[in-house]
Amino acid sequence: MLLRLSGRLRGDTGADLLDGLLRDGDAARVTALLLGCRDGAARRAALCVALDRGLYDGPGLTRVAAGDHDPVVQERAASAAVAAGVPEATVPVLLGSRFGRVRAAGVTALRGAGRHAEAEPYLYDRSGRTRACARWVLRRGGTEPADLYRAACAAAEVPDRAPLGLGECGTRAVDVPLLRELTAHRNGRVRASAVAGLRLLDAADPRRMRELLGDPEPAVVREATRALRPWAG
């Protein structure tokens, strides 16, 4: 309530009192607010104080990032955990989070730890941010992610998001034929991913997209509909 009143006339007095109470009072109050309050703004304020007071080490910040639903708390706590410089304790927890921005922070930390190759599985992550971070880490390690995507798309078992990743970093001249072929793949998620990849490369064939509107996989129909929007008329 104090935080919400801070934007009103003379409301900043209450917010200042709260800030002083958290900064000078019992550390358990900060911890209780950060871990037990359902309000995101309150948890952000508590995290700011916790970072300034040094109340959490790297592993503790990692647990905060991996368990909080607020994107600001996730991002700040994950960044602080990586900056703490104990990758063997923090990176596995970050990579195992169900939140994409937290996994992305873990993938980015692989570069600082010199473990570039371990980013490869995250090329196929469900989070676009995590995939982008994995590509960056691999490039820093001297590996071209587009080549890995092409190999994955040509494999017997294609990872679900490999065609999408290829569309995010590939080229029309090289990759469109392979993606078009994958729109007939037996796995519906791969077909949907291939349609999305073609759309990103601005290479969706409206005739083929119309055929896919009758696909039994709902994700394929959704992607084909998105790809057909330029021809909606």
C-alpha positions in Angstrom: 0.0 0.0 0.0 2.8 2.4 0.9 4.5 1.8 -2.5 1.3 2.5 -4.3 0.6 5.7 -2.4 4.1 7.0 -3.2 2.9 8.4 -6.4 0.3 10.6 -4.7 0.8 14.0 -3.1 3.1 13.6 -0.1 2.8 9.8 -0.5 6.6 9.5 -0.8 6.9 10.0 3.0 5.4 6.6 3.6 7.6 5.0 1.0 10.7 6.5 2.5 9.7 5.2 5.9 9.3 1.7 4.4 12.7 1.9 2.7 14.4 3.0 6.0 12.7 0.2 7.9 13.9 -2.4 5.4 17.4 -1.0 5.1 18.1 -0.4 8.8 15.9 -3.1 10.4 15.9 -6.8 10.8 17.1 -8.6 7.7 14.4 -11.2 8.2 11.8 -8.6 7.3 13.4 -8.1 3.9 13.6 -11.8 3.4 9.9 -12.3 4.4 8.8 -9.6 2.0 10.9 -10.9 -0.9 9.9 -14.5 -0.5 6.4 -14.3 1.0 4.6 -11.3 -0.4 2.3 -11.8 -3.4 2.7 -8.3 -4.7 5.4 -7.9 -7.4 6.2 -4.2 -6.7 6.8 -5.1 -3.0 9.1 -7.9 -3.9 11.0 -5.6 -6.3 11.6 -3.1 -3.5 12.7 -5.9 -1.2 15.1 -7.2 -3.8 16.6 -3.8 -4.3 17.3 -3.5 -0.5 18.6 -7.1 -0.3 21.1 -6.5 -3.1 22.3 -3.2 -1.5 22.6 -4.9 1.9 24.3 -8.0 0.5 21.8 -10.3 2.1 22.0 -13.1 -0.5 25.0 -14.9 -2.0 25.0 -16.2 -5.6 23.1 -19.5 -5.0 20.5 -17.6 -2.9 19.9 -15.1 -5.7 19.6 -17.9 -8.1 16.8 -19.5 -6.1 15.0 -16.1 -6.0 15.3 -15.7 -9.7 14.2 -19.3 -10.5 11.2 -19.2 -8.2 9.7 -15.7 -8.7 7.0 -14.9 -11.2 7.8 -11.2 -11.5 9.9 -10.5 -14.6 11.8 -7.6 -13.0 12.7 -9.7 -10.0 13.7 -12.6 -12.2 16.0 -10.5 -14.3 17.7 -8.5 -11.5 18.2 -11.5 -9.3 19.5 -13.7 -12.2 21.9 -10.9 -13.3 23.2 -10.5 -9.7 23.6 -14.2 -9.3 25.7 -14.4 -12.5 27.8 -11.4 -11.3 28.5 -13.2 -8.0 30.9 -15.4 -10.0 30.1 -18.9 -8.8 28.9 -20.6 -12.0 29.2 -24.1 -10.7 26.5 -23.3 -8.1 24.3 -20.9 -10.0 24.3 -21.9 -13.7 22.6 -25.3 -13.3 19.7 -23.8 -11.3 19.2 -20.9 -13.8 19.2 -23.4 -16.7 16.6 -25.5 -15.0 14.2 -22.7 -14.4 10.7 -22.8 -16.0 11.0 -19.1 -16.9 12.6 -18.3 -20.2 14.4 -15.1 -19.1 16.0 -17.0 -16.2 17.2 -19.8 -18.5 18.5 -17.1 -20.9 20.6 -15.6 -18.0 22.0 -19.1 -17.3 22.9 -19.6 -21.0 24.6 -16.3 -21.1 26.6 -17.2 -18.0 28.0 -20.2 -19.9 30.1 -17.8 -21.9 31.8 -16.3 -18.8 32.5 -19.8 -17.6 34.1 -20.7 -20.8 31.5 -23.5 -21.4 30.3 -22.3 -24.8 29.5 -25.8 -26.2 27.0 -26.4 -23.4 24.7 -23.8 -25.0 23.9 -26.0 -27.9 20.8 -27.8 -26.4 19.3 -24.4 -25.8 19.2 -23.6 -29.5 15.9 -25.5 -29.4 14.4 -23.9 -26.2 10.8 -22.9 -26.2 11.9 -19.3 -25.3 13.0 -17.2 -28.1 15.1 -15.1 -25.8 16.9 -18.3 -24.6 17.5 -19.4 -28.2 19.0 -16.0 -29.1 21.3 -16.2 -26.1 22.4 -19.7 -27.0 23.2 -18.5 -30.6 25.3 -15.6 -29.2 27.2 -17.8 -26.8 28.0 -20.4 -29.5 29.2 -17.7 -31.9 31.5 -16.3 -29.2 32.9 -19.8 -28.9 33.5 -20.0 -32.7 30.5 -22.1 -33.7 28.0 -21.0 -36.3 24.5 -21.8 -34.9 22.9 -21.9 -38.4 25.1 -24.9 -39.3 23.9 -26.7 -36.2 20.3 -25.9 -37.0 20.7 -27.2 -40.6 22.2 -30.4 -39.4 19.4 -30.8 -36.8 16.8 -30.2 -39.5 18.3 -32.8 -41.7 18.5 -35.4 -39.0 16.3 -38.5 -38.6 14.8 -37.0 -35.4 14.3 -33.3 -35.9 14.1 -31.2 -32.6 10.7 -29.5 -32.5 12.1 -25.9 -32.7 15.0 -26.5 -35.0 13.2 -25.2 -38.1 12.1 -22.1 -36.2 15.6 -21.5 -35.0 16.9 -21.8 -38.6 14.3 -19.3 -39.7 15.6 -16.9 -37.0 19.2 -17.0 -38.1 19.3 -18.7 -41.6 19.1 -17.2 -45.1 16.5 -17.4 -47.7 18.9 -18.5 -50.4 20.2 -21.5 -48.5 17.5 -22.6 -46.1 14.1 -22.2 -47.7 14.0 -25.5 -49.6 14.8 -27.4 -46.4 12.1 -25.6 -44.4 9.5 -26.2 -47.2 10.3 -29.9 -47.1 9.7 -29.9 -43.3 6.2 -28.6 -43.7 5.3 -32.2 -44.6 7.2 -33.7 -41.7 5.4 -36.5 -39.7 5.7 -34.5 -36.5 3.1 -31.8 -36.2 5.3 -29.6 -34.0 8.1 -29.7 -36.5 5.7 -28.8 -39.3 4.5 -25.8 -37.3 8.0 -24.8 -36.6 8.9 -25.0 -40.3 6.0 -22.8 -41.2 7.1 -20.2 -38.6 10.6 -20.4 -39.9 9.4 -19.7 -43.5 7.4 -16.8 -42.3 10.4 -15.3 -40.5 12.4 -15.6 -43.7 9.6 -14.0 -45.7 9.4 -17.1 -47.8 5.9 -18.5 -47.1 4.2 -19.8 -50.2 0.5 -18.8 -49.9 -0.6 -21.8 -51.9 1.1 -24.2 -49.5 0.0 -22.2 -46.5 -3.7 -22.6 -47.6 -3.2 -26.3 -47.8 -1.9 -26.4 -44.3 -5.1 -24.7 -43.0 -6.5 -28.2 -43.0 -3.6 -29.8 -41.0 -4.7 -32.0 -38.1 -2.2 -30.2 -35.8 -3.7 -27.0 -34.3 -0.2 -25.4 -34.1 0.3 -25.8 -37.8 -3.0 -24.1 -38.5 -2.2 -21.2 -36.3 1.2 -20.7 -37.9 -0.2 -21.0 -41.4 -2.9 -18.5 -40.5 -0.2 -16.0 -39.4 1.8 -16.6 -42.5 -1.2 -15.9 -44.7 -2.1 -12.5 -43.1 -0.3 -10.5 -45.9 -2.7 -12.2 -48.3 -5.8 -11.8 -46.1 -7.7 -9.9 -48.7 
